[in-house]
Amino acid sequence: MARAAVIGEAVRTAGFALAGAVVLAAENQEEARAAWRELPADVAVLVLTARAAAWLGEEPQPRRDVLLAVMPT
């Protein structure tokens, strides 16, 4: 079964765990890039905080079958 994942600051992402999302906390660019590289294979929806999206910048897109969304600031 496909899952949702969230990458970003812990204070903005913690609540998503209550809904069953995989939460990959990242407090800086290095942690965000590590989380990006370590995305589980069964992730179908990926949500990034605005800051995480900025940290990831030009990182390659995840697999084509992953829906990517960025939280508004």
C-alpha positions as a Markdown table, in Angstrom:
| # | Residue | x | y | z |
|---|---|---|---|---|
| 1 | Met | 0.0 | 0.0 | 0.0 |
| 2 | Ala | 1.3 | 3.5 | -0.9 |
| 3 | Arg | 2.1 | 5.9 | 1.9 |
| 4 | Ala | 2.4 | 9.7 | 2.3 |
| 5 | Ala | 5.6 | 11.3 | 3.6 |
| 6 | Val | 6.5 | 14.7 | 4.9 |
| 7 | Ile | 9.9 | 16.4 | 4.9 |
| 8 | Gly | 10.6 | 19.5 | 6.9 |
| 9 | Glu | 11.0 | 21.1 | 10.3 |
| 10 | Ala | 9.7 | 19.0 | 13.2 |
| 11 | Val | 7.4 | 21.7 | 14.6 |
| 12 | Arg | 5.6 | 21.9 | 11.2 |
| 13 | Thr | 5.5 | 18.2 | 10.4 |
| 14 | Ala | 4.9 | 16.3 | 13.6 |
| 15 | Gly | 1.1 | 16.4 | 13.3 |
| 16 | Phe | 1.2 | 14.5 | 10.0 |
| 17 | Ala | 2.4 | 11.4 | 11.9 |
| 18 | Leu | -1.1 | 11.3 | 13.6 |
| 19 | Ala | -2.6 | 10.8 | 10.2 |
| 20 | Gly | -0.2 | 8.0 | 9.4 |
| 21 | Ala | 2.3 | 9.9 | 7.2 |
| 22 | Val | 6.0 | 9.0 | 7.4 |
| 23 | Val | 7.6 | 12.1 | 8.9 |
| 24 | Leu | 11.2 | 12.9 | 8.0 |
| 25 | Ala | 12.2 | 15.8 | 10.2 |
| 26 | Ala | 14.8 | 18.1 | 8.8 |
| 27 | Glu | 16.1 | 21.2 | 10.5 |
| 28 | Asn | 18.7 | 22.1 | 7.9 |
| 29 | Gln | 19.7 | 21.6 | 4.3 |
| 30 | Glu | 21.9 | 18.6 | 5.0 |
| 31 | Glu | 19.1 | 16.8 | 6.9 |
| 32 | Ala | 16.5 | 17.6 | 4.2 |
| 33 | Arg | 18.8 | 16.2 | 1.5 |
| 34 | Ala | 19.4 | 13.0 | 3.5 |
| 35 | Ala | 15.7 | 12.6 | 4.0 |
| 36 | Trp | 15.1 | 13.1 | 0.3 |
| 37 | Arg | 17.6 | 10.4 | -0.6 |
| 38 | Glu | 16.1 | 8.0 | 2.0 |
| 39 | Leu | 12.5 | 8.2 | 0.9 |
| 40 | Pro | 10.8 | 4.8 | 1.3 |
| 41 | Ala | 10.0 | 3.1 | -2.0 |
| 42 | Asp | 6.3 | 3.0 | -1.2 |
| 43 | Val | 5.8 | 6.8 | -0.9 |
| 44 | Ala | 3.2 | 8.0 | -3.4 |
| 45 | Val | 2.5 | 11.5 | -1.9 |
| 46 | Leu | 5.3 | 13.8 | -0.6 |
| 47 | Val | 4.7 | 17.0 | 1.2 |
| 48 | Leu | 7.6 | 19.5 | 1.8 |
| 49 | Thr | 7.6 | 22.5 | 4.1 |
| 50 | Ala | 8.4 | 25.7 | 2.2 |
| 51 | Arg | 11.8 | 25.8 | 3.9 |
| 52 | Ala | 12.6 | 22.1 | 3.0 |
| 53 | Ala | 11.6 | 22.9 | -0.6 |
| 54 | Ala | 14.1 | 25.8 | -0.6 |
| 55 | Trp | 16.8 | 23.6 | 1.0 |
| 56 | Leu | 16.3 | 20.9 | -1.7 |
| 57 | Gly | 16.5 | 23.5 | -4.5 |
| 58 | Glu | 17.5 | 21.7 | -7.6 |
| 59 | Glu | 17.5 | 18.1 | -6.2 |
| 60 | Pro | 16.2 | 15.6 | -8.8 |
| 61 | Gln | 12.5 | 15.0 | -8.7 |
| 62 | Pro | 11.4 | 11.8 | -6.9 |
| 63 | Arg | 10.0 | 9.0 | -9.0 |
| 64 | Arg | 7.4 | 10.0 | -11.6 |
| 65 | Asp | 4.6 | 8.3 | -9.6 |
| 66 | Val | 5.1 | 10.5 | -6.5 |
| 67 | Leu | 2.8 | 13.5 | -6.1 |
| 68 | Leu | 4.8 | 16.4 | -4.7 |
| 69 | Ala | 3.2 | 19.3 | -2.8 |
| 70 | Val | 4.8 | 22.2 | -1.0 |
| 71 | Met | 3.2 | 23.8 | 2.1 |
| 72 | Pro | 2.5 | 27.5 | 1.9 |
| 73 | Thr | 4.6 | 29.7 | 4.1 |
